[in-house]
């Protein structure tokens, strides 16, 4: 008798995890470092299970949910929601980026998670040129509004 494998929803080849800024946390070797947060989202996209994704990193499921509820976790929580929505076959929700977050994306960069054929490959930090241009445009509009620009 052949065994049937239960097939879960696959990661669509053309979908990307949104770039995100990590949750600010205290520096600890065994904690949720920015790199570990990015890898968690990659494993979550591959497995579709918070417990499995956290276990791949040696973390507990409860700490992942606690990290999601922390102050300043808006970008991380949005990326998490986008991953689960895409895995369910839906369209990733859009999110407005705050001015502080835009500054972080332009200067330090947000984390990009790379997937290929439903498998998590890598995660790295990449500064965003479009965030920098958007930041400069918002500063330019503010200067023109206050008539400080000659």
N, CA, C and O atoms as CSV, one atom per row, in Angstrom:
chain,resi,resn,atom,element,x,y,z
A,1,UNK,N,N,0.833,-1.173,0.000
A,1,UNK,CA,C,0.000,0.000,0.000
A,1,UNK,C,C,0.886,1.248,0.000
A,1,UNK,O,O,1.807,1.361,0.809
A,2,UNK,N,N,0.608,2.170,-0.900
A,2,UNK,CA,C,1.392,3.395,-0.999
A,2,UNK,C,C,0.953,4.379,0.063
A,2,UNK,O,O,-0.228,4.490,0.393
A,3,UNK,N,N,1.927,5.086,0.585
A,3,UNK,CA,C,1.632,6.122,1.568
A,3,UNK,C,C,1.342,7.422,0.836
A,3,UNK,O,O,2.029,7.776,-0.122
A,4,UNK,N,N,0.344,8.109,1.285
A,4,UNK,CA,C,0.023,9.418,0.706
A,4,UNK,C,C,0.676,10.488,1.547
A,4,UNK,O,O,0.598,10.479,2.776
A,5,UNK,N,N,1.301,11.380,0.881
A,5,UNK,CA,C,1.903,12.519,1.576
A,5,UNK,C,C,0.903,13.655,1.615
A,5,UNK,O,O,0.259,13.976,0.616
A,6,UNK,N,N,0.786,14.251,2.779
A,6,UNK,CA,C,-0.084,15.417,2.906
A,6,UNK,C,C,0.656,16.606,2.322
A,6,UNK,O,O,1.736,16.960,2.795
A,7,UNK,N,N,0.093,17.217,1.314
A,7,UNK,CA,C,0.734,18.350,0.650
A,7,UNK,C,C,0.193,19.650,1.219
A,7,UNK,O,O,-1.016,19.880,1.258
A,8,UNK,N,N,1.107,20.484,1.654
A,8,UNK,CA,C,0.712,21.810,2.127
A,8,UNK,C,C,0.818,22.788,0.975
A,8,UNK,O,O,1.376,22.477,-0.077
A,9,UNK,N,N,0.279,23.968,1.190
A,9,UNK,CA,C,0.345,25.002,0.155
A,9,UNK,C,C,1.791,25.350,-0.140
A,9,UNK,O,O,2.579,25.543,0.785
A,10,UNK,N,N,2.146,25.432,-1.392
A,10,UNK,CA,C,3.512,25.751,-1.808
A,10,UNK,C,C,3.677,27.256,-1.930
A,10,UNK,O,O,2.713,27.996,-2.131
A,11,UNK,N,N,4.919,27.684,-1.804
A,11,UNK,CA,C,5.231,29.098,-1.977
A,11,UNK,C,C,5.230,29.408,-3.461
A,11,UNK,O,O,5.974,28.779,-4.213
A,12,UNK,N,N,4.404,30.377,-3.918
A,12,UNK,CA,C,4.374,30.706,-5.346
A,12,UNK,C,C,5.726,31.233,-5.820
A,12,UNK,O,O,6.368,32.021,-5.126
A,13,UNK,N,N,6.146,30.806,-6.976
A,13,UNK,CA,C,7.472,31.140,-7.495
A,13,UNK,C,C,7.667,32.634,-7.707
A,13,UNK,O,O,8.789,33.128,-7.590
A,14,UNK,N,N,6.618,33.352,-8.012
A,14,UNK,CA,C,6.754,34.769,-8.354
A,14,UNK,C,C,6.519,35.690,-7.155
A,14,UNK,O,O,6.605,36.908,-7.312
A,15,UNK,N,N,6.231,35.168,-5.985
A,15,UNK,CA,C,5.946,35.990,-4.810
A,15,UNK,C,C,7.206,36.260,-4.014
A,15,UNK,O,O,8.106,35.423,-3.932
A,16,UNK,N,N,7.251,37.440,-3.434
A,16,UNK,CA,C,8.381,37.818,-2.598
A,16,UNK,C,C,7.891,38.211,-1.219
A,16,UNK,O,O,6.803,38.767,-1.063
A,17,UNK,N,N,8.705,37.916,-0.228
A,17,UNK,CA,C,8.435,38.371,1.130
A,17,UNK,C,C,8.784,39.856,1.156
A,17,UNK,O,O,9.854,40.245,0.687
A,18,UNK,N,N,7.895,40.692,1.698
A,18,UNK,CA,C,8.213,42.123,1.709
A,18,UNK,C,C,9.462,42.408,2.538
A,18,UNK,O,O,9.711,41.765,3.558
A,19,UNK,N,N,10.229,43.372,2.083
A,19,UNK,CA,C,11.401,43.830,2.815
A,19,UNK,C,C,10.912,44.387,4.158
A,19,UNK,O,O,9.873,45.046,4.203
A,20,UNK,N,N,11.632,44.136,5.236
A,20,UNK,CA,C,11.185,44.600,6.540
A,20,UNK,C,C,12.356,45.105,7.377
A,20,UNK,O,O,13.509,44.734,7.158
A,21,UNK,N,N,12.029,45.956,8.337
A,21,UNK,CA,C,13.031,46.393,9.316
A,21,UNK,C,C,12.860,45.522,10.549
A,21,UNK,O,O,11.733,45.253,10.965
A,22,UNK,N,N,13.962,45.077,11.138
A,22,UNK,CA,C,13.855,44.165,12.278
A,22,UNK,C,C,13.332,44.860,13.529
A,22,UNK,O,O,13.399,46.083,13.659
A,23,UNK,N,N,12.816,44.060,14.433
A,23,UNK,CA,C,12.331,44.553,15.716
A,23,UNK,C,C,13.550,44.936,16.555
A,23,UNK,O,O,14.477,44.137,16.688
A,24,UNK,N,N,13.562,46.145,17.121
A,24,UNK,CA,C,14.711,46.511,17.963
A,24,UNK,C,C,14.701,45.693,19.255
A,24,UNK,O,O,13.747,45.742,20.031
A,25,UNK,N,N,15.768,44.950,19.465
A,25,UNK,CA,C,15.904,44.114,20.664
A,25,UNK,C,C,17.281,44.324,21.281
A,25,UNK,O,O,18.206,44.818,20.636
A,26,UNK,N,N,17.389,43.941,22.525
A,26,UNK,CA,C,18.669,44.014,23.224
A,26,UNK,C,C,19.609,42.970,22.618
A,26,UNK,O,O,19.185,41.861,22.292
A,27,UNK,N,N,20.865,43.324,22.470
A,27,UNK,CA,C,21.841,42.421,21.851
A,27,UNK,C,C,22.130,41.234,22.776
A,27,UNK,O,O,22.654,41.396,23.878
A,28,UNK,N,N,21.775,40.046,22.299
A,28,UNK,CA,C,22.054,38.803,23.019
A,28,UNK,C,C,22.449,37.745,22.002
A,28,UNK,O,O,21.894,37.677,20.905
A,29,UNK,N,N,23.395,36.941,22.377
A,29,UNK,CA,C,23.864,35.893,21.478
A,29,UNK,C,C,22.765,34.864,21.203
A,29,UNK,O,O,22.657,34.349,20.090
A,30,UNK,N,N,21.958,34.570,22.210
A,30,UNK,CA,C,20.920,33.557,22.058
A,30,UNK,C,C,19.528,34.146,21.833
A,30,UNK,O,O,18.529,33.436,21.951
A,31,UNK,N,N,19.456,35.443,21.508
A,31,UNK,CA,C,18.167,36.111,21.335
A,31,UNK,C,C,17.771,36.264,19.881
A,31,UNK,O,O,18.367,35.666,18.985
A,32,UNK,N,N,16.754,37.076,19.669
A,32,UNK,CA,C,16.223,37.323,18.328
A,32,UNK,C,C,17.029,38.426,17.650
A,32,UNK,O,O,16.598,39.578,17.613
A,33,UNK,N,N,18.166,38.087,17.128
A,33,UNK,CA,C,18.988,39.045,16.396
A,33,UNK,C,C,18.273,39.413,15.096
A,33,UNK,O,O,17.388,38.679,14.657
A,34,UNK,N,N,18.639,40.532,14.474
A,34,UNK,CA,C,18.007,40.885,13.193
A,34,UNK,C,C,18.144,39.790,12.130
A,34,UNK,O,O,17.203,39.534,11.379
A,35,UNK,N,N,19.302,39.151,12.068
A,35,UNK,CA,C,19.507,38.074,11.095
A,35,UNK,C,C,18.596,36.895,11.397
A,35,UNK,O,O,18.047,36.279,10.483
A,36,UNK,N,N,18.434,36.580,12.676
A,36,UNK,CA,C,17.581,35.461,13.075
A,36,UNK,C,C,16.113,35.771,12.746
A,36,UNK,O,O,15.361,34.871,12.369
A,37,UNK,N,N,15.707,37.027,12.886
A,37,UNK,CA,C,14.345,37.424,12.533
A,37,UNK,C,C,14.097,37.203,11.039
A,37,UNK,O,O,13.043,36.702,10.647
A,38,UNK,N,N,15.065,37.578,10.218
A,38,UNK,CA,C,14.928,37.408,8.770
A,38,UNK,C,C,14.885,35.926,8.396
A,38,UNK,O,O,14.080,35.517,7.560
A,39,UNK,N,N,15.749,35.130,9.013
A,39,UNK,CA,C,15.757,33.695,8.726
A,39,UNK,C,C,14.456,33.039,9.196
A,39,UNK,O,O,13.970,32.099,8.567
A,40,UNK,N,N,13.894,33.536,10.301
A,40,UNK,CA,C,12.614,33.016,10.784
A,40,UNK,C,C,11.533,33.196,9.722
A,40,UNK,O,O,10.759,32.275,9.460
A,41,UNK,N,N,11.477,34.381,9.111
A,41,UNK,CA,C,10.465,34.617,8.074
A,41,UNK,C,C,10.686,33.710,6.870
A,41,UNK,O,O,9.725,33.245,6.256
A,42,UNK,N,N,11.943,33.458,6.530
A,42,UNK,CA,C,12.232,32.538,5.430
A,42,UNK,C,C,11.762,31.127,5.732
A,42,UNK,O,O,11.143,30.481,4.886
A,43,UNK,N,N,12.051,30.645,6.932
A,43,UNK,CA,C,11.606,29.302,7.319
A,43,UNK,C,C,10.089,29.240,7.462
A,43,UNK,O,O,9.476,28.213,7.172
A,44,UNK,N,N,9.483,30.346,7.913
A,44,UNK,CA,C,8.023,30.391,8.015
A,44,UNK,C,C,7.400,30.293,6.625
A,44,UNK,O,O,6.385,29.620,6.446
A,45,UNK,N,N,7.992,30.951,5.655
A,45,UNK,CA,C,7.496,30.869,4.284
A,45,UNK,C,C,7.633,29.451,3.740
A,45,UNK,O,O,6.766,28.988,2.998
A,46,UNK,N,N,8.699,28.766,4.095
A,46,UNK,CA,C,8.911,27.409,3.594
A,46,UNK,C,C,8.003,26.400,4.286
A,46,UNK,O,O,7.396,25.557,3.625
A,47,UNK,N,N,7.906,26.478,5.617
A,47,UNK,CA,C,7.159,25.460,6.353
A,47,UNK,C,C,5.696,25.804,6.569
A,47,UNK,O,O,4.848,24.912,6.604
A,48,UNK,N,N,5.390,27.093,6.715
A,48,UNK,CA,C,4.019,27.498,6.993
A,48,UNK,C,C,3.611,27.281,8.434
A,48,UNK,O,O,2.432,27.403,8.767
A,49,UNK,N,N,4.574,26.958,9.304
A,49,UNK,CA,C,4.283,26.653,10.700
A,49,UNK,C,C,5.238,27.446,11.590
A,49,UNK,O,O,6.455,27.360,11.434
A,50,UNK,N,N,4.682,28.217,12.521
A,50,UNK,CA,C,5.505,29.050,13.401
A,50,UNK,C,C,6.396,28.188,14.277
A,50,UNK,O,O,7.567,28.515,14.468
A,51,UNK,N,N,5.872,27.101,14.812
A,51,UNK,CA,C,6.653,26.233,15.691
A,51,UNK,C,C,7.846,25.613,14.955
A,51,UNK,O,O,8.949,25.557,15.499
A,52,UNK,N,N,7.628,25.151,13.726
A,52,UNK,CA,C,8.719,24.553,12.947
A,52,UNK,C,C,9.766,25.590,12.565
A,52,UNK,O,O,10.965,25.319,12.626
A,53,UNK,N,N,9.312,26.784,12.170
A,53,UNK,CA,C,10.246,27.839,11.779
A,53,UNK,C,C,11.104,28.257,12.968
A,53,UNK,O,O,12.312,28.440,12.826
A,54,UNK,N,N,10.495,28.407,14.128
A,54,UNK,CA,C,11.243,28.788,15.331
A,54,UNK,C,C,12.197,27.672,15.741
A,54,UNK,O,O,13.327,27.937,16.151
A,55,UNK,N,N,11.749,26.432,15.633
A,55,UNK,CA,C,12.601,25.294,15.999
A,55,UNK,C,C,13.837,25.198,15.099
A,55,UNK,O,O,14.906,24.804,15.564
A,56,UNK,N,N,13.702,25.556,13.814
A,56,UNK,CA,C,14.852,25.539,12.899
A,56,UNK,C,C,15.954,26.473,13.375
A,56,UNK,O,O,17.128,26.269,13.064
A,57,UNK,N,N,15.570,27.510,14.138
A,57,UNK,CA,C,16.532,28.498,14.623
A,57,UNK,C,C,16.923,28.254,16.072
A,57,UNK,O,O,17.728,28.997,16.634
A,58,UNK,N,N,16.358,27.221,16.678
A,58,UNK,CA,C,16.650,26.941,18.076
A,58,UNK,C,C,15.902,27.863,19.029
A,58,UNK,O,O,16.337,28.078,20.161
A,59,UNK,N,N,14.797,28.397,18.580
A,59,UNK,CA,C,13.991,29.305,19.398
A,59,UNK,C,C,12.644,28.649,19.685
A,59,UNK,O,O,12.263,27.674,19.036
A,60,UNK,N,N,11.932,29.199,20.668
A,60,UNK,CA,C,10.613,28.681,21.018
A,60,UNK,C,C,9.526,29.457,20.284
A,60,UNK,O,O,9.686,30.637,19.972
A,61,UNK,N,N,8.430,28.779,20.018
A,61,UNK,CA,C,7.292,29.390,19.336
A,61,UNK,C,C,6.760,30.582,20.122
A,61,UNK,O,O,6.401,31.604,19.538
A,62,UNK,N,N,6.710,30.455,21.430
A,62,UNK,CA,C,6.180,31.519,22.285
A,62,UNK,C,C,7.002,32.794,22.173
A,62,UNK,O,O,6.455,33.896,22.200
A,63,UNK,N,N,8.333,32.642,22.045
A,63,UNK,CA,C,9.183,33.831,21.937
A,63,UNK,C,C,8.968,34.538,20.600
A,63,UNK,O,O,9.117,35.757,20.510
A,64,UNK,N,N,8.618,33.777,19.563
A,64,UNK,CA,C,8.327,34.399,18.264
A,64,UNK,C,C,7.072,35.260,18.369
A,64,UNK,O,O,7.038,36.379,17.858
A,65,UNK,N,N,6.050,34.739,19.026
A,65,UNK,CA,C,4.824,35.521,19.200
A,65,UNK,C,C,5.070,36.727,20.112
A,65,UNK,O,O,4.499,37.796,19.897
A,66,UNK,N,N,5.905,36.557,21.111
A,66,UNK,CA,C,6.242,37.677,22.005
A,66,UNK,C,C,6.994,38.759,21.232
A,66,UNK,O,O,6.752,39.949,21.433
A,67,UNK,N,N,7.902,38.349,20.353
A,67,UNK,CA,C,8.647,39.298,19.518
A,67,UNK,C,C,7.691,40.073,18.618
A,67,UNK,O,O,7.856,41.278,18.425
A,68,UNK,N,N,6.711,39.398,18.079
A,68,UNK,CA,C,5.734,40.027,17.186
A,68,UNK,C,C,4.915,41.106,17.898
A,68,UNK,O,O,4.514,42.092,17.280
A,69,UNK,N,N,4.667,40.921,19.199
A,69,UNK,CA,C,3.861,41.874,19.968
A,69,UNK,C,C,4.656,43.041,20.533
A,69,UNK,O,O,4.064,43.967,21.088
A,70,UNK,N,N,5.969,43.026,20.408
A,70,UNK,CA,C,6.804,44.096,20.969
A,70,UNK,C,C,6.559,45.433,20.278
A,70,UNK,O,O,6.070,45.495,19.150
A,71,UNK,N,N,6.911,46.489,20.987
A,71,UNK,CA,C,6.819,47.820,20.404
A,71,UNK,C,C,7.870,47.934,19.288
A,71,UNK,O,O,9.011,47.507,19.464
A,72,UNK,N,N,7.493,48.495,18.171
A,72,UNK,CA,C,8.403,48.649,17.048
A,72,UNK,C,C,8.446,47.440,16.130
A,72,UNK,O,O,9.326,47.339,15.275
A,73,UNK,N,N,7.498,46.517,16.301
A,73,UNK,CA,C,7.489,45.297,15.497
A,73,UNK,C,C,6.520,45.376,14.315
A,73,UNK,O,O,6.178,44.343,13.739
A,74,UNK,N,N,6.073,46.569,13.945
A,74,UNK,CA,C,5.084,46.710,12.882
A,74,UNK,C,C,5.537,46.141,11.548
A,74,UNK,O,O,4.768,45.460,10.871
A,75,UNK,N,N,6.763,46.411,11.170
A,75,UNK,CA,C,7.279,45.941,9.889
A,75,UNK,C,C,7.439,44.416,9.898
A,75,UNK,O,O,7.092,43.745,8.926
A,76,UNK,N,N,7.962,43.882,10.989
A,76,UNK,CA,C,8.141,42.433,11.136
A,76,UNK,C,C,6.784,41.724,11.123
A,76,UNK,O,O,6.623,40.702,10.456
A,77,UNK,N,N,5.811,42.265,11.859
A,77,UNK,CA,C,4.476,41.660,11.910
A,77,UNK,C,C,3.802,41.711,10.536
A,77,UNK,O,O,3.101,40.777,10.148
A,78,UNK,N,N,4.020,42.804,9.807
A,78,UNK,CA,C,3.454,42.902,8.463
A,78,UNK,C,C,4.055,41.842,7.543
A,78,UNK,O,O,3.335,41.198,6.780
A,79,UNK,N,N,5.368,41.663,7.616
A,79,UNK,CA,C,6.022,40.646,6.780
A,79,UNK,C,C,5.515,39.251,7.152
A,79,UNK,O,O,5.299,38.412,6.277
A,80,UNK,N,N,5.326,39.007,8.440
A,80,UNK,CA,C,4.795,37.728,8.917
A,80,UNK,C,C,3.394,37.507,8.343
A,80,UNK,O,O,3.096,36.433,7.820
A,81,UNK,N,N,2.538,38.524,8.443
A,81,UNK,CA,C,1.175,38.411,7.900
A,81,UNK,C,C,1.199,38.194,6.393
A,81,UNK,O,O,0.407,37.414,5.863
A,82,UNK,N,N,2.103,38.880,5.702
A,82,UNK,CA,C,2.213,38.716,4.249
A,82,UNK,C,C,2.614,37.296,3.895
A,82,UNK,O,O,2.080,36.726,2.944
A,83,UNK,N,N,3.541,36.717,4.640
A,83,UNK,CA,C,3.975,35.337,4.395
A,83,UNK,C,C,2.792,34.384,4.528
A,83,UNK,O,O,2.580,33.527,3.671
A,84,UNK,N,N,2.026,34.535,5.602
A,84,UNK,CA,C,0.909,33.617,5.830
A,84,UNK,C,C,-0.209,33.829,4.799
A,84,UNK,O,O,-0.866,32.869,4.396
A,85,UNK,N,N,-0.424,35.064,4.376
A,85,UNK,CA,C,-1.441,35.343,3.357
A,85,UNK,C,C,-1.037,34.754,2.010
A,85,UNK,O,O,-1.861,34.157,1.318
A,86,UNK,N,N,0.224,34.921,1.641
A,86,UNK,CA,C,0.711,34.380,0.366
A,86,UNK,C,C,0.646,32.857,0.379
A,86,UNK,O,O,0.257,32.244,-0.615
A,87,UNK,N,N,1.023,32.245,1.498
A,87,UNK,CA,C,0.940,30.773,1.590
A,87,UNK,C,C,-0.495,30.291,1.456
A,87,UNK,O,O,-0.740,29.195,0.952
A,88,UNK,N,N,-1.446,31.107,1.907
A,88,UNK,CA,C,-2.855,30.745,1.793
A,88,UNK,C,C,-3.441,31.023,0.417
A,88,UNK,O,O,-4.611,30.734,0.168
A,89,UNK,N,N,-2.626,31.584,-0.480
A,89,UNK,CA,C,-3.077,31.836,-1.836
A,89,UNK,C,C,-3.617,33.234,-2.064
A,89,UNK,O,O,-4.130,33.532,-3.143
A,90,UNK,N,N,-3.508,34.096,-1.062
A,90,UNK,CA,C,-4.028,35.447,-1.198
A,90,UNK,C,C,-2.982,36.439,-1.667
A,90,UNK,O,O,-1.830,36.094,-1.928
A,91,UNK,N,N,-3.414,37.654,-1.762
A,91,UNK,CA,C,-2.551,38.769,-2.181
A,91,UNK,C,C,-1.950,39.398,-0.925
A,91,UNK,O,O,-2.657,39.624,0.057
A,92,UNK,N,N,-0.656,39.679,-0.955
A,92,UNK,CA,C,0.019,40.264,0.207
A,92,UNK,C,C,-0.533,41.656,0.498
A,92,UNK,O,O,-0.661,42.468,-0.418
A,93,UNK,N,N,-0.864,41.948,1.759
A,93,UNK,CA,C,-1.400,43.272,2.087
A,93,UNK,C,C,-0.340,44.353,1.926
A,93,UNK,O,O,0.854,44.088,2.067
A,94,UNK,N,N,-0.782,45.570,1.630
A,94,UNK,CA,C,0.129,46.705,1.484
A,94,UNK,C,C,0.214,47.415,2.820
A,94,UNK,O,O,-0.697,47.317,3.642
A,95,UNK,N,N,1.309,48.130,3.036
A,95,UNK,CA,C,1.510,48.816,4.299
A,95,UNK,C,C,2.208,50.137,4.058
A,95,UNK,O,O,3.134,50.222,3.250
A,96,UNK,N,N,1.760,51.177,4.765
A,96,UNK,CA,C,2.432,52.468,4.679
A,96,UNK,C,C,3.693,52.411,5.524
A,96,UNK,O,O,3.697,51.852,6.621
A,97,UNK,N,N,4.752,52.990,5.006
A,97,UNK,CA,C,6.028,53.018,5.710
A,97,UNK,C,C,6.171,54.383,6.378
A,97,UNK,O,O,5.991,55.416,5.734
A,98,UNK,N,N,6.491,54.383,7.664
A,98,UNK,CA,C,6.643,55.635,8.396
A,98,UNK,C,C,7.944,56.321,7.997
A,98,UNK,O,O,8.813,55.711,7.373
A,99,UNK,N,N,8.067,57.581,8.360
A,99,UNK,CA,C,9.267,58.348,8.018
A,99,UNK,C,C,10.506,57.767,8.704
A,99,UNK,O,O,11.571,57.688,8.093
A,100,UNK,N,N,10.373,57.362,9.965
A,100,UNK,CA,C,11.502,56.753,10.679
A,100,UNK,C,C,11.927,55.441,10.030
A,100,UNK,O,O,13.116,55.149,9.899
A,101,UNK,N,N,10.936,54.664,9.629
A,101,UNK,CA,C,11.227,53.385,8.985
A,101,UNK,C,C,11.871,53.597,7.616
A,101,UNK,O,O,12.761,52.847,7.216
A,102,UNK,N,N,11.412,54.621,6.905
A,102,UNK,CA,C,11.992,54.944,5.599
A,102,UNK,C,C,13.463,55.327,5.760
A,102,UNK,O,O,14.303,54.961,4.939
A,103,UNK,N,N,13.761,56.067,6.831
A,103,UNK,CA,C,15.150,56.450,7.114
A,103,UNK,C,C,16.007,55.203,7.330
A,103,UNK,O,O,17.111,55.101,6.794
A,104,UNK,N,N,15.494,54.257,8.117
A,104,UNK,CA,C,16.224,53.019,8.389
A,104,UNK,C,C,16.419,52.207,7.108
A,104,UNK,O,O,17.492,51.646,6.886
A,105,UNK,N,N,15.378,52.144,6.260
A,105,UNK,CA,C,15.490,51.402,5.000
A,105,UNK,C,C,16.513,52.034,4.063
A,105,UNK,O,O,17.220,51.329,3.343
A,106,UNK,N,N,16.590,53.364,4.074
A,106,UNK,CA,C,17.508,54.057,3.178
A,106,UNK,C,C,18.950,53.971,3.660
A,106,UNK,O,O,19.856,53.761,2.853
A,107,UNK,N,N,19.173,54.128,4.938
A,107,UNK,CA,C,20.543,54.197,5.463
A,107,UNK,C,C,21.130,52.833,5.806
A,107,UNK,O,O,22.218,52.487,5.345
A,108,UNK,N,N,20.411,52.060,6.615
A,108,UNK,CA,C,20.930,50.756,7.042
A,108,UNK,C,C,20.451,49.633,6.143
A,108,UNK,O,O,21.155,48.652,5.907
A,109,UNK,N,N,19.253,49.800,5.656
A,109,UNK,CA,C,18.683,48.776,4.788
A,109,UNK,C,C,17.732,47.867,5.536
A,109,UNK,O,O,17.863,47.649,6.741
A,110,UNK,N,N,16.784,47.350,4.805
A,110,UNK,CA,C,15.864,46.375,5.359
A,110,UNK,C,C,16.351,44.983,5.008
A,110,UNK,O,O,17.278,44.819,4.216
A,111,UNK,N,N,15.728,43.998,5.594
A,111,UNK,CA,C,16.129,42.626,5.309
A,111,UNK,C,C,15.335,42.085,4.132
A,111,UNK,O,O,14.117,42.248,4.055
A,112,UNK,N,N,16.037,41.444,3.227
A,112,UNK,CA,C,15.456,40.807,2.055
A,112,UNK,C,C,15.596,39.309,2.261
A,112,UNK,O,O,16.682,38.814,2.565
A,113,UNK,N,N,14.495,38.590,2.096
A,113,UNK,CA,C,14.501,37.134,2.253
A,113,UNK,C,C,14.352,36.520,0.873
A,113,UNK,O,O,13.409,36.836,0.147
A,114,UNK,N,N,15.271,35.649,0.512
A,114,UNK,CA,C,15.295,35.044,-0.826
A,114,UNK,C,C,14.730,33.626,-0.778
A,114,UNK,O,O,15.163,32.795,0.020
A,115,UNK,N,N,13.756,33.367,-1.646
A,115,UNK,CA,C,13.145,32.042,-1.768
A,115,UNK,C,C,13.345,31.552,-3.200
A,115,UNK,O,O,13.358,32.351,-4.137
A,116,UNK,N,N,13.498,30.258,-3.367
A,116,UNK,CA,C,13.549,29.668,-4.707
A,116,UNK,C,C,12.835,28.323,-4.677
A,116,UNK,O,O,13.176,27.431,-3.901
A,117,UNK,N,N,11.837,28.205,-5.545
A,117,UNK,CA,C,11.041,26.981,-5.654
A,117,UNK,C,C,10.505,26.516,-4.305
A,117,UNK,O,O,10.516,25.324,-3.995
A,118,UNK,N,N,10.036,27.474,-3.507
A,118,UNK,CA,C,9.436,27.138,-2.228
A,118,UNK,C,C,10.415,26.879,-1.111
A,118,UNK,O,O,10.008,26.522,-0.005
A,119,UNK,N,N,11.689,27.048,-1.368
A,119,UNK,CA,C,12.721,26.797,-0.349
A,119,UNK,C,C,13.377,28.106,0.056
A,119,UNK,O,O,13.631,28.982,-0.771
A,120,UNK,N,N,13.641,28.213,1.340
A,120,UNK,CA,C,14.341,29.376,1.868
A,120,UNK,C,C,15.821,29.248,1.537
A,120,UNK,O,O,16.449,28.239,1.856
A,121,UNK,N,N,16.385,30.289,0.887
A,121,UNK,CA,C,17.798,30.263,0.510
A,121,UNK,C,C,18.666,31.099,1.438
A,121,UNK,O,O,19.619,30.594,2.031
A,122,UNK,N,N,18.335,32.368,1.559
A,122,UNK,CA,C,19.197,33.276,2.328
A,122,UNK,C,C,18.431,34.529,2.716
A,122,UNK,O,O,17.349,34.814,2.202
A,123,UNK,N,N,19.027,35.262,3.636
A,123,UNK,CA,C,18.477,36.557,4.040
A,123,UNK,C,C,19.647,37.510,4.228
A,123,UNK,O,O,20.668,37.136,4.804
A,124,UNK,N,N,19.504,38.730,3.748
A,124,UNK,CA,C,20.565,39.716,3.890
A,124,UNK,C,C,19.964,41.099,3.995
A,124,UNK,O,O,18.796,41.316,3.671
A,125,UNK,N,N,20.779,42.025,4.451
A,125,UNK,CA,C,20.356,43.418,4.590
A,125,UNK,C,C,20.762,44.177,3.339
A,125,UNK,O,O,21.894,44.067,2.869
A,126,UNK,N,N,19.813,44.955,2.801
A,126,UNK,CA,C,20.080,45.670,1.563
A,126,UNK,C,C,19.499,47.078,1.660
A,126,UNK,O,O,18.287,47.229,1.812
A,127,UNK,N,N,20.342,48.117,1.576
A,127,UNK,CA,C,19.816,49.486,1.572
A,127,UNK,C,C,18.936,49.720,0.347
A,127,UNK,O,O,19.184,49.179,-0.730
A,128,UNK,N,N,17.909,50.532,0.536
A,128,UNK,CA,C,16.933,50.759,-0.527
A,128,UNK,C,C,17.123,52.134,-1.154
A,128,UNK,O,O,17.006,53.160,-0.483
A,129,UNK,N,N,17.417,52.137,-2.436
A,129,UNK,CA,C,17.568,53.387,-3.165
A,129,UNK,C,C,16.230,54.100,-3.286
A,129,UNK,O,O,16.173,55.325,-3.183
A,130,UNK,N,N,15.162,53.356,-3.502
A,130,UNK,CA,C,13.845,53.983,-3.627
A,130,UNK,C,C,13.409,54.615,-2.305
A,130,UNK,O,O,12.744,55.650,-2.310
A,131,UNK,N,N,13.775,54.007,-1.177
A,131,UNK,CA,C,13.454,54.611,0.124
A,131,UNK,C,C,14.228,55.913,0.308
A,131,UNK,O,O,13.696,56.879,0.854
A,132,UNK,N,N,15.470,55.943,-0.143
A,132,UNK,CA,C,16.271,57.163,-0.051
A,132,UNK,C,C,15.664,58.279,-0.908
A,132,UNK,O,O,15.559,59.419,-0.456
A,133,UNK,N,N,15.267,57.955,-2.137
A,133,UNK,CA,C,14.656,58.960,-3.015
A,133,UNK,C,C,13.325,59.452,-2.446
A,133,UNK,O,O,13.014,60.641,-2.526
A,134,UNK,N,N,12.558,58.557,-1.882
A,134,UNK,CA,C,11.289,58.933,-1.269
A,134,UNK,C,C,11.507,59.817,-0.048
A,134,UNK,O,O,10.761,60.770,0.177
A,135,UNK,N,N,12.526,59.501,0.736
A,135,UNK,CA,C,12.869,60.307,1.907
A,135,UNK,C,C,13.293,61.707,1.496
A,135,UNK,O,O,12.859,62.689,2.099
A,136,UNK,N,N,14.131,61.807,0.483
A,136,UNK,CA,C,14.565,63.114,-0.014
A,136,UNK,C,C,13.388,63.916,-0.572
A,136,UNK,O,O,13.316,65.128,-0.371
A,137,UNK,N,N,12.471,63.255,-1.267
A,137,UNK,CA,C,11.296,63.944,-1.808
A,137,UNK,C,C,10.409,64.476,-0.690
A,137,UNK,O,O,9.859,65.572,-0.806
A,138,UNK,N,N,10.262,63.711,0.399
A,138,UNK,CA,C,9.435,64.187,1.510
A,138,UNK,C,C,10.095,65.372,2.212
A,138,UNK,O,O,9.401,66.290,2.647
A,139,UNK,N,N,11.429,65.367,2.329
A,139,UNK,CA,C,12.134,66.514,2.906
A,139,UNK,C,C,11.999,67.739,1.999
A,139,UNK,O,O,11.830,68.859,2.479
A,140,UNK,N,N,12.076,67.517,0.693
A,140,UNK,CA,C,11.939,68.609,-0.266
A,140,UNK,C,C,10.547,69.228,-0.179
A,140,UNK,O,O,10.408,70.451,-0.190
A,141,UNK,N,N,9.517,68.387,-0.091
A,141,UNK,CA,C,8.144,68.896,0.050
A,141,UNK,C,C,7.985,69.697,1.338
A,141,UNK,O,O,7.316,70.731,1.343
A,142,UNK,N,N,8.591,69.232,2.431
A,142,UNK,CA,C,8.496,69.948,3.707
A,142,UNK,C,C,9.190,71.299,3.619
A,142,UNK,O,O,8.684,72.281,4.162
A,143,UNK,N,N,10.337,71.373,2.949
A,143,UNK,CA,C,11.043,72.644,2.796
A,143,UNK,C,C,10.248,73.619,1.936
A,143,UNK,O,O,10.182,74.809,2.245
A,144,UNK,N,N,9.653,73.127,0.872
A,144,UNK,CA,C,8.854,73.989,-0.012
A,144,UNK,C,C,7.603,74.480,0.708
A,144,UNK,O,O,7.176,75.618,0.509
A,145,UNK,N,N,7.024,73.638,1.530
A,145,UNK,CA,C,5.816,74.002,2.247
A,145,UNK,C,C,6.090,75.148,3.230
A,145,UNK,O,O,5.243,76.019,3.427
A,146,UNK,N,N,7.262,75.139,3.832
A,146,UNK,CA,C,7.626,76.171,4.813
A,146,UNK,C,C,8.426,77.300,4.184
A,146,UNK,O,O,8.916,78.187,4.883
A,147,UNK,N,N,8.556,77.266,2.869
A,147,UNK,CA,C,9.245,78.308,2.112
A,147,UNK,C,C,10.678,78.536,2.600
A,147,UNK,O,O,11.152,79.669,2.679
A,148,UNK,N,N,11.358,77.426,2.927
A,148,UNK,CA,C,12.751,77.509,3.369
A,148,UNK,C,C,13.718,77.303,2.214
A,148,UNK,O,O,14.907,77.605,2.316
A,149,UNK,N,N,13.195,76.792,1.131
A,149,UNK,CA,C,14.017,76.485,-0.034
A,149,UNK,C,C,13.970,77.673,-0.979
A,149,UNK,O,O,12.894,78.072,-1.425
A,150,UNK,N,N,15.115,78.235,-1.283
A,150,UNK,CA,C,15.132,79.437,-2.113
A,150,UNK,C,C,15.079,79.100,-3.579
A,150,UNK,O,O,15.086,79.999,-4.419
